[in-house]
Amino acid sequence: MASEKFEAPDLQKFSAALRPDADHLDDLWRRPEPQLLPVPSVVRGFRIRIDLQRTKPPVWRRIEVPGDILLPRLHEVIQAAMGWTDSHLHRFRTSNDRNPPEFLTQFDLDEGDEGMLEDDVRLDQVLSAEGDRVWYDYDFGDDWKHVLRVEKVLDNAPSTPVCVGGRLACPPEDCGGVWGYAELADWVRSDYDDALRPEVFDSTAEGRAWLPGGWHPDVFDIDGANEMIAAVTAEPIPVVEELESLLELARNRGARGLRDALAHPAAAGVTDISTDEAADLTEPFRVLLDTVGDGVALTGAGYLKPAAVEQIAHRTGITEWWIGKANREDLTWPVWELRATARALGLVSVRKGGIAPTQAIAKRRGDPRAILRHITGRLPLGTTPAERHAGWMALTVVANETPAELWESRISELLFDLGWRDREDPYRAPSPDSPTLDALNLLAGTIRANWRPEGVNAAVAAIARAVIRA
């Protein structure tokens, strides 16, 4: 039979005979790597025009950058100058051919792509003379394509990137690409004529609510663009190794929230606090330490006895807002949380049916600064990755002087960037709760403030900065 003459090995030979140049064909389809120029001996600058291709009239920006700017930083400058929000993937390429040489991001490599990583490539290894071009693609769904062309080589390189010109507003993110942007622009220019309303919106109100606040296609705010450039190019403060690893994780995931938080000017603020500030911050813990003295017995169930609970609640101000008698720890959660946090911080220990100051704090329990140094040395709290990550994000948010009423939302956002999700909904940000956040809330005056403090507590921010700084 015919099938007996063509076993698997024979078929392979037959296929190879039909395609003797198969390897060469594969080479033809393989994407070439970019060819880099030698690093110049002198750093010059470039005046570059960025055109968002296929937009009519064209959306464009003019920037000046030093030649030694790395491609990841140039990506951030483009995002800020244009008005994008860095919500999608990007890619640099060195030609507009069908199979152009491209630079890859760490995300691409993690996904299994092979090629040259953009991270250590300088712009002056890609461009060198007037008229040279490089292409920048953003959001492969909406397919925004930019071309960057050197208008002038600057003998004196600018110390920092700057936007020096531009026209028209950046299209809104996720608007459907060039055609969706054109529809939106025509509609807004018509003063929201219902006849021109994009079909994706059921009503004018819905469409206007979806648009970025104040967006008009003909308005470009160059001052705002430069403020964003300054923000995204600011260097993060040096941080301890564990937090640095999380910063790297966020960067590899294409998220910049943690980097921006650590680059915020407030994150570089002071770390010292006064004796009076130390006394104010540690007051609840000192009340607890004073109440237990050298040690007191707990109830059979392991709670503080009613007299101790009442004393703590009264002296810390809990009784001024707590509904109830505040004489049972299991029914007075602020007292329970204070004790639990103090124990986690190593201020008190529980053994043999009693509670007492730890050996590390026993002789210093009347010294606010010593107590605060001890607390600082124990943060962040927790042993699991979830607790540690949430703790570091809490410290970061507090360190850059985020108002207390925004702590939880910002922590959740940063945790989302690290890959954490809500337990029940994988599309929602996770809870911000952590033992570290409990400690920061107590330092900020949760007990005295009737639930949650508000505004910026400069002393608590200083403590957080002391913990995260390298």
N, C-alpha and C positions, 0 to 999 in steps of 0.2 A: 504493500500500500504506500501511497505517497507520503503519508504521515510518518512512516517508518524511516524515511530517508532524511527527515529534517527534525532531528532531536534538538533540544534547547541549545547545546553548544554550537551545532551547525548553523542554527538560526542567527546566533550572535556573530559568527564569522561572516555569514551572508550579509548581515546588516552593516558590518564594518567594511565589507568589500564595496557595498553601494555608497558608503560615505567615507572615503579615505581621508577627506579633509575636514572631518567633523570637528576636530579640536580647533582648527583654524576658523571655522564658522562660529564656534563659541567665543573665540577671541574677538570676532567682529562685533558680537552683541554685548560683550562685557563693557561696562561703563569705564572709560578711562579716568585715571586720577588726575587732579589738577597739577599743573606744572608750576612750581613756586620759583619766584625770583630770588636771587641772593639777598640776604639782609643788608641794607645800605649801611655804609659807615657813618653817615650823617642822617639824623632823623629830620625829615621835612614834613610839611603838612599838605593836605589836599582840600581844595574847595570842590565839593561834589554836589551835583544836582541829582535828586531822587525823583523819578517820574513813576507814578502809579499807572501802569500801562492800560490802555483801552478805556481810560476815562476821558470823557469829552464834556466840557473843556477839561484839560488835564489837571489832575491834582498833583502838585509837586512841592518839594522842599529843597532848600539849599543849606548845606551844612559845611562846617569847617572842622576837620579832625586831624590829630597827629598821625603821621604815617605808621607809627608803631602800635596803634590801637589794635587789639586782638579782635578777631571776628565775633566772638560772643559779646564783647562790649559794643562793637559796632551794631550788632543786632539790637541791643538795648537802646542805643542812640536812635536808630531808625524807628523803632517802636515809639519812642517818646516824641520824636520830631513829627512823625506822621500823625500820631494820635491813636495808634492801636493800643490794645490792652494786654498784649502778650498772652492771649488766651488759647493759642493754637501753636502747632509746630511750624518750623521755618526751615529754610535751606538756602545756602549760598551756592551759586554755580558760576563758572568762568566763561560760559558761552551760551548762546541762544540756539545751539544746534539741537537736533532731535535727541541725541544721547550725550548730553553735555557732562563735562567733569564737574563733580559736586563735592562740597565739604559736608561731612556728616556731623551730627550732634551726638552726645553721649547716649541720648535716647535711641537714636538710630542703631548704634552699636549694640545696645542692650537688646534691641529687637532682632538682632542677627544680621544686620547689614554689614557689609565690608567696604572699607574705604578710608579716606584721610579724615581724621578728626579735626574739627574747626578750632578746637580750644587754644592751640599754641600757634596759630597762623596769624601773622601780622598783615595789616592791610597793604603795606608797602612791599609785601611778598607777592601780592596779587596785582596791584596797580603801580604804575611808575610815571606815567606821562599824561599830558593833556589828551583827552579823547579816549583814554582807556576806560573800559567798562567792566562791571561785575553785576550779576543779576541776583535778586533776592526774592524768594517766594515765601508767602505767608498764608496760612490757613488753606490747606490743600483741598478743602471742601468748597469754600467760596473762591479759591484759586486767585488770590491777589498776587500779581507779578509786578515787581519793581525793577527798574534798571537804574544803576548808579553810574554816572559818567563824570570823570574828572574834568572840571572846567578850568582849574588852575592849580599848578604845583606851587606851594607856599614855601619860600626859603625859611621862614620862621614858623615852626610848627606851633599851633595853639596849645596852650597848657592843658586845656580841657575842651571837649567837644562843644560846639555851639551851633545853633540854627540862626542863619543870617537872612533867610528869606523863605517865601512860600506862597502858595495860593490855594484857596478852597479848603473846606473842612475835610477831614478824614471820613471815609464812609463808616457808618455804624458797624460794629462787629455783627457777624451772622446775619447780614442783610440780604444774602443771596447772590453775592458777587456783583460783577459790573452791571448786569441788567437790573438786579434788585436795587442797587444804589441809584441807577438812573431814574427808576420809577419813584423812589423816595425823594430824590432831589427835585424832580419836576413837581411832585405833589407839594413839597414844602415851599418851593418858589411860587406856586400858585396861591399861596396863603391857604393851603389845605382845602383846595377845591374838591368837593366830594366826587366829582366826575373823574378826577385823576388819582383818587385814593387807590393804593395797591390792593389787589384782591385778597391778599393774605390777611388783611385787617377787616373785621366785620363792621367796624365803625370808625369814625374820625377820632373819637375819644380813645379807642383802643390803640390806634396807630400813634397818636401823640403821646400816650402813656408809655409806649414801647421805645420811642426815640430817646436818645440821651438828652438830658435836660439842657435846654437852650441850643440844641443843634440846629444849624442852618448851613446848607451846602456852600454858601458863598463867604462864610466867615472863618478865617484862620487866625488864631490867637498866638502870635509868635512869642509873646512873653510867657504864656502858659506852657508852650512847647519847651522853652528854655528852662522853666522851673522843673518840668518833668525830666529833662535831660540831666539837670543837676542832681535830681533825686536818684535816678537810676544809675548814675555813674559814681555816686558816692561810695566809698569803700566801707564794707562792714567793719565794725570794731573787731579786734582780735578776741576770740572767745576760747573757752576751755575745750579740751579735746572731744568730749562727748557731744557737746553742742555743735562743734565744728563738723562732726560726722553727720549730724542731722541737717546741717546747712548743705553739705555735699549731697545728701539724699534728696533734698528738695530741689537742688539745682539739676540733678540728673533726671528728675521727674518733670522738668520744665517749669517749675513753680518758683516764683520770685518773692513771695510774700515774706518769708523768713529773712531773706537777704535784705529786703527793703526795711524790715523792722530793725535789723542790726546795723543798718547804715543810717538810720534816722539820727539826726544831730543829738537828740536827747539821750540816745544810747551811749554817747561818749561823755555824758555828764559826770558830775562828782560822785564819789562813792563814800565820802566821809559824812558822818552825822554828828550832831552835838549830843552832849550828855542829856540835855532836856528832851531831845527827840528820842533818844534811846529809852528814856524812862517812859515816855508816852507810848511808844510802840510795844514795849514789853509789859505794860501794866497788867493786862489780864493774866499773863503767865506768872508774874510776880505775886499776884493775889492768890493764885492757885498754890504756888510754892509756900507762901506765908501761911496759908490755911492748913496745909498738910504738915508744916513744920519739919521736924525730924522724922515724921512718919505717923500715920493714923491707920486704924483698922477700917476695912471696908465691910459692907453688909454681907450677909451670907450669899447673896446673889452677885457679889462683886462690884457693887456700886458704892459711891460716896454716901456717907450717912447724911440724913436730912439736915442736921445742923451745919455741916460743911457745905452742902449745896446752897442753903439759904445764905450763908456768909459770902460765898463766891458770887451768887446772883446779886446780892445787895451791893457789894463793893465794886463790881464791874459794871453796874448800871442795867443789868438784865431785868431786874424787877420793875424798872421804869416803863418797860414796854411789853414785857412778857405777860400773857394772859394765863393766869394760874397761880398756884401758891409758890412755885419754884422751890420746892423742898424735897423733890424726888428726882434723882439724876435721870432715871429712865423716862421721866415725863417732862424733863426740861432739857431739850436737845442742845441748847447753846452751852450749857455746863458740860454735858457729855462730850460735845465736840471739842471744847477747850481741853478737857482731860485727855481725850484721844490724840489730839494734835501734840500736846505737850509730851505725851508718851512717845509718839513717833519721832519727835525732835530730840529725844534723849534727855528731857528735863526731869521726868519722873519715871519711876519703875514700879511695877506691881509684882509682889511676891509674898507668899505665905499669908495671903488674906489681908495684906495691907498695901498702902501706897506711900512712897517716900521719894525725896529728891534723889537723883542719881549721884553716884560718887563724883562724877565730873562737875556737877553743879552745886553740890551740897554746901560747900564753903563759899560759894560766890552768888548765892541766890538773892542777895540784897544788892548786887552790882548790876545795874541795867546794861552797861556796856559789855560786861563779861557775858551776860545772858545772850545779848544780841550777837556777839561774836560766835558763841556756841551755836545759836540758831542758824546763822549764816553758813557755818561749816557743815551743817547737816542737810542743807538744801541742794538739789531737789530731793523730796522724799519718794519712797517707793522702790520696789525691786523689779517689778514686771516692766516689759517694754512699754506697755500702755501708760503705766504710771510715770515712768521716767520721761517719755516723750511729752506727755501732757504737762509734766512739771517744768520741763525746759521751755515749753511754749508759754506757760504762764509767767515764768521769770522774764522771758524776752518781752512779752507784751507790757508787763509792769515796768521793765527797765527803760522803755522808750516813752514813758510818761503818758501812756494811754489812760484816759479817764476811767475810773473804776467801773462806771456803769457800762462800759464797752468791753471790759476784760473778757467776759465769757464768749461773746460773738467773735472777737479777734482770735482767741485761743482756738476755738472750733475751726475757724478758717485755716489757721496754720496747721492744725492736725490733719485737716482734709488734704492739704498740700502734701503732707507726708504719707498719705495713703490710707489714713484711718477713716472709717465710715460709721454711721449710726448702725447699731446692732440690728434694727428692724428694717431699715431702709438704706440700701447701698448707695443711693444717690444723695443722701443727706450727710451733712457734716456731723461728726461725733460730738458727744457731750464734752464740755470742757472740764468736768469735775476731776479733781485729783487731790491727794493729800497736800501737795504743794500749794494749790490754790486755796485750800482751807487755811493753811498757815499764813499765806499772804493776806487773806481776808481778815484774819484775827489781828495781824499786825496793823492793818489799815483801819481797824476800829469797828469791825462787824458787830461786836457785842454792844458797843455804845451807840451805833448808828441805826439801830432798829432795822435789821435785815442786811441791807447792802450799803456800803459807803459810796460816795459819789465824788467826782472830780479827781484831781491829781494829788496824791500824797507824796511830796518830794522825798521824804525820808524813806518811805517804802521803796520808791523807785531807786534810790541810792543803794539800798540793801540788795535789791535784785541785780543791779549793775555789778556790785561787788561779787556776787555769786557767778555771773556768767563771764566776766572778764578773764582773759588769759593772764 
